[in-house]
Amino acid sequence: MFLWPLLGFLSGSLPFSVWLGHLIARADVRCYGDGNPGATNAWRAGGWRAGVPAMLLDYLKGAVPVALAHFWADISLWALVPVALAPVLGHAFSPFLRFRGGKAVATTFGIWTGLTLWVGPTTLGLTLALAVALNSADAWSVMLGMLALLVSLLLQQASAPFLAVWAGNLAVLIWKHRHGLRTPVRPRPWLRNVMRRFR
């Protein structure tokens, strides 16, 4: 009951992007972009050499503990909810960073891999990629990806605990993206040009 959520939180709280930024780019990733200690800013600080491993590790620190608890330790139903949310909370509020963690997008992909294998992250990833291609407000793209994930869960008649994980995950993402959500949805320049042609 307590071990798996604790392990998940500790796993999620490991600030791989900050560590890799110092190790590879000799820079603090929090001085780049919007200042959050996530994989995107690790990429900005050190290119793909820092960004790719940071993104992979942020993904794995969500996927591994949740998958082990779900498929190996056979934790299910409501007991799975705190286990699944723990890595996201650990990443977003890392005690290693004075509780000022990253935005938890890669870790979100990880926990849904641990819960649904390929279905959740594929739905989330395809929708997020499409939204990013069409819209320049990244925070709203994340919200659209989560909405698509909810539709997928409902179509699969997902259990109430899975929907509770989704709701908790969404709440964390809204909080971490709260500043970006104040910006209205903005079509990409190429899309605006296409829209003008059809007016």
Summary of the structure (lengths in Angstrom):
residues: 199
radius of gyration: 17.1
end to end distance: 58.5
largest distance: 58.9
contacts: 690
relative contact order: 0.12
helix: 76%
strand: 1%
